[in-house]
Amino acid sequence: MVFSTIVFLCMFLPITIILYYVMPRALKNYFLLAASLFFYAWGEPKYLLVMLFSILCNYLFGIWLLRLGNGQISSGADREQKTAKIVVALAVIVNIGILFVFKYMTFAMENLQKLIPSLPVWQIALPIGISFYTFQGLSYVIDVYRDGGKSAQKNPCKLALYISMFPQLIAGPIVRYKDIALQLDTRTHSAEKFADGVTRFVTGLAKKAILANMTGALADSIMQGDFSVMSASVAWLGAIAYTLQIYLDFSGYSDMAIGLGKMFGFTFLENFDHPYIATSVREFWRRWHMSLSGWFRDYLYIPLGGSRSGNVYLNLLLVFLATGIWHGAAWGFLLWGLWHGFFVLLERFLVNHGKWKVQSGSAAKAFGWLYTMLVVVIGWVLFSLVQLDQVLDYLGVMFGKNAGGFHAYGIRYYLSNQMIFYLIASVLVCIPWKWKKPDGIVFDILQKILILGLLVLCFVFIINSSYNPFIYFRF
């Protein structure tokens, strides 16, 4: 079920909210769990079993760690510590194994078939959200191990709710158990918090249903066209449109998830911080998909040694390799991760050797921003097209391959006045705007009217548009 659909907005969400708030406090978690399982099963009922199996395994691993030394793993005997490490290793094998089978098995067999032609290839469908709920389950077990088993959740329904909660289930953000563990037991519900949630949800919905869909339609019309008769300006327009689409799509979903969380009393951490204003690739990754970046930092980069032990450049390279692979089973995703990793390593090397100093001047910031956006936009071409032959052809067009040749359509063909408006609006949304909220009831009323009007506009776009994909659903 997609947030930006009539079924979700007019049926599932209002019914769920009403029933949730009339439920006794003791039953709220159980009802929200049932609603979340129904939400997931709506589109793929057979894959609900995969998620439930993942939840059961991680619950048992947590209980196992709890019973090893009764919360004294970190200070207990060597035998308990060794056993705890074995439990964590099993948790990693099981979680990554599930992810590999459903996400990477077909890709691996396709590549092996090139070496062994007789090898069959199993076409295994990808369950929605498996990358997100697998990482959440894995982080839970690792955190339980790290604190000596003290945080293990004894109630399987509460752990199931943490992993399957529908606001963040299928496209994040990746929520850490330690960040909402207390909220599973006790959380506040208030009219103010609910209203903030509605505002955040509608804002995210507008990002997705209006701006992401419009820029996405433009990107698809160009990037799925014939590259041999495409001009460089049109190719750049397509890449920029996709750059806007993926941010508005994913950050819009995160906004909706955070808003929905507030409606049910939960507070999720932010997932984006205006990444397109970054003046370095390192800064971009501090602002983009922060829950994923933080996950790899805490559960891969630091365990590898981080910047304190081992080869920091190798550690970073492995992190970005894993980041690329996490996004999909294709060489384009792997190269996208390595592409960003190369520039992060380059920046770190130049800073460490005094060749690059952080500048505060406007000219230096402008250069840093242009360089960063060039890296990001080219990277999104890899991410979007995935197939290496198509990527090379498209990048060739962007950098003048078809200069002087026949061009089927000029840039003005794609840039109607309406599309120019949506592109400008999309760019403005990518920029942080600082302003002081006026006090008084008049402004509050105007704000509520604006949000209501924006919601109505979203309905108009959703009803009248057949183009409504969520890019990150495939991850």
Backbone hydrogen bonds, N-H to C=O, Kabsch-Sander energy under -0.5 kcal/mol:
donor,donor_aa,acceptor,acceptor_aa,energy
5,T,2,V,-0.7
5,T,3,F,-1.1
9,L,5,T,-2.6
10,C,6,I,-2.8
11,M,7,V,-1.3
12,F,7,V,-2.2
13,L,8,F,-2.9
15,I,11,M,-1.9
16,T,12,F,-2.5
17,I,13,L,-2.6
18,I,14,P,-2.4
19,L,15,I,-2.5
20,Y,16,T,-2.3
21,Y,17,I,-2.2
22,V,18,I,-1.3
23,M,19,L,-1.0
27,L,24,P,-1.9
28,K,24,P,-0.8
28,K,25,R,-0.8
29,N,25,R,-0.5
31,F,27,L,-2.5
32,L,28,K,-2.7
33,L,29,N,-2.2
34,A,30,Y,-2.2
35,A,31,F,-2.7
36,S,32,L,-2.1
37,L,33,L,-2.4
38,F,34,A,-2.2
39,F,35,A,-2.5
40,Y,36,S,-2.2
41,A,37,L,-2.5
42,W,38,F,-1.5
43,G,39,F,-0.5
43,G,40,Y,-0.7
44,E,40,Y,-1.4
47,Y,44,E,-0.9
48,L,44,E,-0.5
48,L,45,P,-1.1
49,L,46,K,-0.8
51,M,47,Y,-1.6
52,L,48,L,-2.5
53,F,49,L,-2.3
54,S,50,V,-2.1
55,I,51,M,-2.5
56,L,52,L,-2.6
57,C,53,F,-2.4
58,N,54,S,-2.2
59,Y,55,I,-2.4
60,L,56,L,-2.4
61,F,57,C,-2.3
62,G,58,N,-2.1
63,I,59,Y,-2.3
64,W,60,L,-2.5
65,L,61,F,-2.2
66,L,62,G,-2.1
67,R,63,I,-2.2
68,L,64,W,-1.1
69,G,67,R,-1.5
71,G,66,L,-0.8
73,I,148,G,-0.9
75,S,72,Q,-0.5
76,G,72,Q,-1.2
76,G,73,I,-0.6
81,Q,77,A,-2.1
82,K,78,D,-2.7
83,T,79,R,-2.3
84,A,80,E,-2.6
85,K,81,Q,-2.1
86,I,82,K,-1.9
87,V,83,T,-2.3
88,V,84,A,-2.3
89,A,85,K,-2.4
90,L,86,I,-2.5
91,A,87,V,-2.3
92,V,88,V,-2.5
93,I,89,A,-2.5
94,V,90,L,-2.9
95,N,91,A,-2.6
96,I,92,V,-2.7
97,G,93,I,-2.2
98,I,94,V,-2.4
99,L,95,N,-2.2
100,F,96,I,-2.9
101,V,97,G,-2.5
102,F,98,I,-1.9
103,K,99,L,-2.2
104,Y,99,L,-0.5
104,Y,100,F,-2.1
105,M,100,F,-1.8
108,A,104,Y,-2.7
109,M,105,M,-2.6
110,E,106,T,-2.3
111,N,107,F,-1.8
112,L,108,A,-2.3
113,Q,109,M,-2.1
114,K,110,E,-0.6
114,K,111,N,-0.6
115,L,111,N,-0.5
115,L,112,L,-1.1
116,I,112,L,-2.7
119,L,116,I,-2.3
122,W,120,P,-0.5
123,Q,121,V,-0.5
124,I,122,W,-1.1
125,A,123,Q,-0.6
129,G,473,F,-0.6
130,I,127,P,-1.5
133,Y,129,G,-2.4
134,T,130,I,-1.8
135,F,131,S,-1.4
136,Q,132,F,-2.0
137,G,133,Y,-2.1
138,L,134,T,-2.4
139,S,135,F,-2.4
140,Y,136,Q,-1.8
141,V,137,G,-1.8
142,I,138,L,-2.2
143,D,139,S,-2.5
144,V,140,Y,-2.2
145,Y,141,V,-2.3
146,R,142,I,-2.4
147,D,143,D,-1.7
148,G,145,Y,-1.5
149,G,144,V,-3.3
150,K,147,D,-1.0
152,A,149,G,-1.2
154,K,152,A,-0.6
158,K,155,N,-0.5
159,L,155,N,-1.7
160,A,156,P,-2.5
161,L,157,C,-2.2
162,Y,158,K,-2.2
163,I,159,L,-2.1
164,S,160,A,-2.7
165,M,161,L,-1.5
168,Q,165,M,-1.1
169,L,165,M,-0.6
169,L,166,F,-0.5
172,G,168,Q,-1.0
175,V,173,P,-0.8
179,D,176,R,-0.8
180,I,176,R,-0.8
180,I,177,Y,-1.1
181,A,177,Y,-1.4
184,L,180,I,-1.5
185,D,181,A,-0.7
185,D,182,L,-0.7
186,T,182,L,-2.7
194,F,190,S,-2.4
195,A,191,A,-2.5
196,D,192,E,-2.3
197,G,193,K,-2.0
198,V,194,F,-2.4
199,T,195,A,-2.4
200,R,196,D,-2.5
201,F,197,G,-2.7
202,V,198,V,-2.8
203,T,199,T,-2.2
204,G,200,R,-2.2
205,L,201,F,-2.6
206,A,202,V,-2.4
207,K,203,T,-2.0
208,K,204,G,-2.2
209,A,205,L,-3.4
210,I,206,A,-1.6
211,L,206,A,-1.5
212,A,207,K,-3.2
213,N,208,K,-1.6
214,M,210,I,-1.7
215,T,211,L,-2.7
216,G,212,A,-2.3
217,A,213,N,-2.1
218,L,214,M,-1.6
219,A,215,T,-2.5
220,D,216,G,-2.8
221,S,217,A,-2.1
222,I,218,L,-1.3
223,M,219,A,-3.3
224,Q,220,D,-1.8
225,G,222,I,-1.7
227,F,225,G,-0.8
229,V,226,D,-1.0
230,M,227,F,-1.5
235,A,231,S,-2.1
236,W,232,A,-2.5
237,L,233,S,-2.0
238,G,234,V,-2.3
239,A,235,A,-2.2
240,I,236,W,-2.6
241,A,237,L,-2.5
242,Y,238,G,-2.2
243,T,239,A,-2.1
244,L,240,I,-2.2
245,Q,241,A,-2.6
246,I,242,Y,-2.7
247,Y,243,T,-1.2
248,L,244,L,-2.6
249,D,245,Q,-3.0
250,F,246,I,-2.1
251,S,247,Y,-2.8
252,G,248,L,-1.3
253,Y,249,D,-1.8
254,S,250,F,-2.4
255,D,251,S,-2.5
256,M,252,G,-2.2
257,A,253,Y,-2.6
258,I,254,S,-2.7
259,G,255,D,-2.6
260,L,256,M,-2.8
261,G,257,A,-2.3
262,K,258,I,-1.9
263,M,259,G,-1.8
264,F,260,L,-1.3
264,F,261,G,-0.6
265,G,262,K,-1.6
266,F,261,G,-3.1
268,F,266,F,-0.5
273,D,287,R,-1.9
277,I,274,H,-1.6
278,A,275,P,-1.5
284,F,280,S,-2.1
285,W,281,V,-1.8
286,R,282,R,-0.7
286,R,283,E,-0.8
287,R,283,E,-0.8
287,R,284,F,-1.0
288,W,284,F,-1.9
290,M,271,N,-2.7
292,L,289,H,-0.8
293,S,289,H,-2.2
294,G,290,M,-2.6
295,W,291,S,-1.5
296,F,292,L,-2.5
297,R,293,S,-2.0
298,D,294,G,-2.5
299,Y,295,W,-2.6
300,L,296,F,-1.4
301,Y,296,F,-3.1
302,I,297,R,-2.5
304,L,300,L,-1.8
305,G,301,Y,-0.6
305,G,302,I,-1.3
306,G,301,Y,-2.5
308,R,305,G,-1.8
309,S,305,G,-1.8
312,V,310,G,-0.8
315,N,311,N,-2.5
316,L,312,V,-2.4
317,L,313,Y,-2.2
318,L,314,L,-2.4
319,V,315,N,-1.8
320,F,316,L,-2.3
321,L,317,L,-2.1
322,A,318,L,-2.4
323,T,319,V,-2.3
324,G,320,F,-2.2
325,I,321,L,-2.3
326,W,322,A,-2.6
327,H,323,T,-1.1
327,H,324,G,-0.6
328,G,324,G,-0.6
328,G,325,I,-1.1
330,A,328,G,-1.4
333,F,330,A,-0.5
334,L,330,A,-1.6
335,L,331,W,-2.7
336,W,332,G,-1.9
337,G,333,F,-2.2
338,L,334,L,-2.1
339,W,335,L,-2.8
340,H,336,W,-2.0
341,G,337,G,-2.4
342,F,338,L,-2.6
343,F,339,W,-1.3
344,V,340,H,-2.1
345,L,341,G,-2.6
346,L,342,F,-2.4
347,E,343,F,-2.5
348,R,344,V,-2.2
349,F,345,L,-2.6
350,L,346,L,-2.5
351,V,347,E,-2.4
352,N,348,R,-2.7
353,H,349,F,-1.6
354,G,351,V,-1.5
355,K,350,L,-2.7
356,W,350,L,-1.4
365,K,361,G,-2.2
366,A,362,S,-2.4
367,F,363,A,-2.2
368,G,364,A,-2.6
369,W,365,K,-2.6
370,L,366,A,-2.4
371,Y,367,F,-2.6
372,T,368,G,-2.4
373,M,369,W,-2.8
374,L,370,L,-2.0
375,V,371,Y,-2.1
376,V,372,T,-2.6
377,V,373,M,-2.9
378,I,374,L,-2.1
379,G,375,V,-2.1
380,W,376,V,-2.2
381,V,377,V,-1.2
382,L,378,I,-1.4
383,F,379,G,-2.1
384,S,380,W,-2.5
385,L,381,V,-2.4
386,V,382,L,-1.7
387,Q,385,L,-3.5
391,V,387,Q,-2.4
392,L,388,L,-2.5
393,D,389,D,-2.0
394,Y,390,Q,-2.7
395,L,391,V,-2.7
396,G,392,L,-2.0
397,V,393,D,-1.8
398,M,394,Y,-2.3
399,F,395,L,-1.7
400,G,397,V,-1.7
401,K,396,G,-2.9
403,A,400,G,-1.5
405,G,402,N,-2.3
408,A,229,V,-2.6
409,Y,229,V,-0.6
413,Y,410,G,-1.3
414,Y,410,G,-0.6
414,Y,411,I,-0.9
415,L,411,I,-1.3
416,S,414,Y,-1.2
420,I,416,S,-2.5
421,F,417,N,-1.8
422,Y,418,Q,-1.9
423,L,419,M,-2.5
424,I,420,I,-2.4
425,A,421,F,-2.6
426,S,422,Y,-2.3
427,V,423,L,-2.3
428,L,424,I,-2.3
429,V,425,A,-1.7
430,C,426,S,-1.1
430,C,427,V,-0.6
431,I,428,L,-1.1
434,K,432,P,-0.6
435,W,433,W,-0.6
437,K,435,W,-0.5
444,D,440,G,-1.4
445,I,441,I,-2.3
446,L,442,V,-2.4
447,Q,443,F,-2.8
448,K,444,D,-2.0
449,I,445,I,-2.2
450,L,446,L,-2.4
451,I,447,Q,-2.5
452,L,448,K,-2.3
453,G,449,I,-2.6
454,L,450,L,-2.5
455,L,451,I,-2.3
456,V,452,L,-2.3
457,L,453,G,-2.3
458,C,454,L,-2.2
459,F,455,L,-2.1
460,V,456,V,-2.0
461,F,457,L,-2.2
462,I,458,C,-2.8
463,I,459,F,-2.7
464,N,460,V,-2.0
465,S,461,F,-0.9
468,N,466,S,-0.8
471,I,469,P,-0.5
473,F,470,F,-1.6
474,R,471,I,-1.3
475,F,472,Y,-1.4
